[in-house]
């Protein structure tokens, strides 16, 4: 039986159908289930539907203003430990990137693609926190970590996740490698935020020489 690394295919989502966005969002929601930072973004809620909409809105915005890559296992392929072959390609991982000059929510088109719908689901007090505390505070943190404009001038990894069933199989490395090559060819840096020491270590392994910032929720 072939290894996952040999079978996984990385595909860029270009004008994706709703099914592709939904399946990618479900994979990321599963990947971040129990994540403290995600829980904080949801006001302490563990509502799975709300977590799904959070991931979905980020994917939709990144499709508009950045680049979204998914890791797929072809239909009909069975891997050790999974539920058996399926009739359509399995999206088992996803990475959301913003290239130099673009960032999350830098246009109304991005906002209307998904984030506006997500924000409308939040309780008024949580919505106020997003607008008054989280979004401006996160921007300030990025400037402190990378220098003024450093994040905007980089390839920024907004989100990356692999379904728990397929973690530790090299899939995240495949998702990183696509943009890592682009960054190297244009002499650009890659930036990201990691909330735990484990994620910082994994990111260093994926990116080798790129600068990282460790944050918490």
C-alpha positions as CSV (number, residue, x, y, z in Angstrom):
1,X,0.0,0.0,0.0
2,X,1.5,3.4,-1.0
3,X,2.3,6.0,1.5
4,X,0.2,9.1,2.0
5,X,3.0,11.4,0.8
6,X,3.2,9.6,-2.5
7,X,-0.5,9.8,-3.1
8,X,-1.5,13.2,-2.0
9,X,-2.1,15.8,-4.6
10,X,-2.1,19.6,-4.0
11,X,-4.6,21.6,-6.0
12,X,-5.2,25.4,-6.0
13,X,-8.8,26.3,-5.7
14,X,-9.7,28.6,-8.6
15,X,-13.3,29.7,-8.8
16,X,-14.2,26.7,-6.6
17,X,-17.6,25.3,-6.3
18,X,-19.6,25.5,-3.1
19,X,-18.9,21.8,-2.4
20,X,-15.1,22.3,-2.6
21,X,-15.3,25.3,-0.1
22,X,-17.6,23.3,2.2
23,X,-15.4,20.2,2.2
24,X,-12.3,22.3,2.8
25,X,-14.0,24.2,5.7
26,X,-15.1,20.9,7.3
27,X,-11.5,19.6,7.1
28,X,-10.1,22.7,8.8
29,X,-12.9,22.7,11.4
30,X,-12.0,19.1,12.2
31,X,-8.3,20.0,12.3
32,X,-8.9,22.8,14.8
33,X,-11.5,21.1,17.0
34,X,-10.5,21.8,20.6
35,X,-8.1,24.6,19.6
36,X,-8.0,27.3,22.2
37,X,-7.4,30.1,19.8
38,X,-10.4,29.1,17.7
39,X,-12.5,28.8,20.8
40,X,-11.5,32.4,21.8
41,X,-12.5,33.7,18.4
42,X,-15.9,32.2,19.0
43,X,-16.3,33.8,22.4
44,X,-15.7,30.5,24.2
45,X,-18.3,28.6,22.2
46,X,-17.7,25.1,21.1
47,X,-20.5,25.2,18.6
48,X,-19.4,23.1,15.6
49,X,-21.6,24.9,13.1
50,X,-20.1,28.3,14.1
51,X,-16.6,26.8,13.9
52,X,-17.4,25.6,10.4
53,X,-18.6,29.0,9.3
54,X,-15.4,30.6,10.7
55,X,-13.2,28.3,8.6
56,X,-15.5,28.7,5.6
57,X,-15.4,32.5,5.7
58,X,-11.6,32.5,5.8
59,X,-11.4,30.2,2.8
60,X,-13.9,32.3,0.8
61,X,-12.0,35.5,1.5
62,X,-8.6,33.9,0.7
63,X,-10.0,32.6,-2.7
64,X,-10.8,36.2,-3.5
65,X,-7.7,38.0,-2.2
66,X,-5.1,35.3,-1.9
67,X,-4.5,31.6,-2.8
68,X,-6.0,28.5,-1.3
69,X,-4.4,25.1,-1.8
70,X,-6.0,21.8,-0.8
71,X,-4.4,18.4,-0.3
72,X,-6.4,15.6,-1.9
73,X,-6.3,11.9,-1.9
74,X,-7.7,10.5,-5.2
75,X,-11.0,8.6,-5.1
76,X,-10.7,4.9,-4.9
77,X,-7.6,5.0,-2.8
78,X,-7.5,3.4,0.6
79,X,-4.9,4.3,3.2
80,X,-3.9,2.5,6.4
81,X,-6.2,3.6,9.2
82,X,-8.8,5.5,7.1
83,X,-12.4,4.6,6.4
84,X,-11.8,3.1,3.0
85,X,-11.9,4.4,-0.5
86,X,-14.5,7.1,-1.4
87,X,-16.2,8.0,-4.7
88,X,-14.8,11.5,-4.8
89,X,-11.4,12.9,-4.0
90,X,-10.9,13.5,-0.3
91,X,-9.8,16.9,0.8
92,X,-7.6,16.1,3.8
93,X,-5.8,19.4,4.3
94,X,-5.9,23.0,3.3
95,X,-3.7,26.1,3.4
96,X,-4.8,29.7,3.0
97,X,-2.2,32.2,1.8
98,X,-2.0,35.9,1.0
99,X,0.7,37.1,-1.4
100,X,2.8,40.2,-1.0
101,X,0.6,43.3,-1.2
102,X,-2.6,41.5,-0.1
103,X,-4.0,40.6,3.3
104,X,-7.1,39.3,4.9
105,X,-10.1,41.6,4.6
106,X,-8.3,44.2,2.5
107,X,-11.3,44.7,0.2
108,X,-15.1,44.8,0.3
109,X,-15.1,41.9,-2.2
110,X,-13.3,39.7,0.4
111,X,-15.7,40.8,3.1
112,X,-18.8,40.0,1.1
113,X,-17.4,36.6,0.0
114,X,-17.9,35.1,3.4
115,X,-16.7,37.0,6.4
116,X,-19.8,39.3,6.4
117,X,-22.0,36.3,6.8
118,X,-19.9,34.8,9.6
119,X,-19.8,38.1,11.5
120,X,-23.6,38.3,11.2
121,X,-23.8,35.1,13.2
122,X,-22.0,36.5,16.2
123,X,-23.6,37.8,19.4
124,X,-23.4,41.7,19.5
125,X,-20.8,41.7,22.3
126,X,-18.6,39.2,20.5
127,X,-19.0,41.2,17.2
128,X,-17.9,44.3,19.1
129,X,-14.8,42.5,20.4
130,X,-13.9,41.4,16.9
131,X,-14.2,44.9,15.5
132,X,-12.7,46.9,18.5
133,X,-10.2,44.5,20.0
134,X,-9.2,41.4,17.9
135,X,-8.8,42.7,14.4
136,X,-6.9,46.0,15.3
137,X,-5.0,44.2,18.0
138,X,-3.8,41.4,15.7
139,X,-2.7,44.0,13.2
140,X,-0.6,45.8,15.8
141,X,0.9,42.4,16.9
142,X,1.9,41.7,13.3
143,X,3.7,45.1,13.1
144,X,5.6,44.4,16.3
145,X,6.6,40.9,15.2
146,X,7.6,41.7,11.6
147,X,8.1,45.4,11.5
148,X,5.7,48.0,10.0
149,X,4.4,46.5,6.7
150,X,6.5,43.3,7.1
151,X,3.5,41.1,7.0
152,X,1.9,42.9,4.0
153,X,5.2,42.5,2.1
154,X,5.4,38.8,2.7
155,X,3.7,35.6,1.7
156,X,1.4,35.2,4.7
157,X,0.1,31.9,5.8
158,X,-3.3,32.7,7.3
159,X,-4.3,29.1,8.0
160,X,-3.1,25.6,7.5
161,X,-4.7,22.4,8.8
162,X,-4.8,18.7,8.1
163,X,-7.7,16.4,9.2
164,X,-6.7,14.6,12.4
165,X,-7.0,11.2,10.6
166,X,-4.2,12.2,8.2
167,X,-1.8,14.2,10.4
168,X,1.9,13.2,10.8
169,X,1.9,11.9,7.2
170,X,3.7,14.8,5.5
171,X,0.6,16.5,4.1
172,X,1.2,19.9,5.6
173,X,4.7,19.9,4.2
174,X,3.2,19.4,0.7
175,X,0.9,22.3,1.2
176,X,3.8,24.5,2.4
177,X,6.1,23.6,-0.4
178,X,4.0,25.1,-3.2
179,X,4.3,28.6,-1.9
180,X,7.7,28.1,-0.3
181,X,9.0,27.7,-3.9
182,X,7.3,30.9,-5.0
183,X,8.7,32.8,-2.0
184,X,12.2,31.6,-2.7
185,X,12.0,32.5,-6.4
186,X,10.9,36.1,-5.6
187,X,13.2,36.5,-2.6
188,X,10.1,37.0,-0.4
189,X,9.7,36.0,3.2
190,X,6.9,33.8,4.6
191,X,5.1,35.0,7.8
192,X,2.7,33.1,10.0
193,X,1.5,33.0,13.6
194,X,1.7,29.9,15.8
195,X,0.0,29.7,19.1
196,X,1.8,26.8,20.7
197,X,5.4,25.7,21.0
198,X,4.6,22.5,19.1
199,X,3.2,24.6,16.2
200,X,6.3,26.8,16.3
201,X,8.6,23.8,16.1
202,X,6.6,22.3,13.2
203,X,6.6,25.6,11.4
204,X,10.4,25.8,11.7
205,X,10.7,22.3,10.3
206,X,8.4,23.2,7.3
207,X,10.0,26.6,6.6
208,X,13.6,26.0,7.7
209,X,15.0,29.6,7.6
210,X,11.8,31.8,7.7
211,X,11.0,34.1,10.6
212,X,8.1,33.1,12.9
213,X,6.0,34.7,15.6
214,X,4.6,32.8,18.5
215,X,1.2,34.1,19.7
216,X,-1.5,32.9,22.0
217,X,-5.3,33.4,22.0
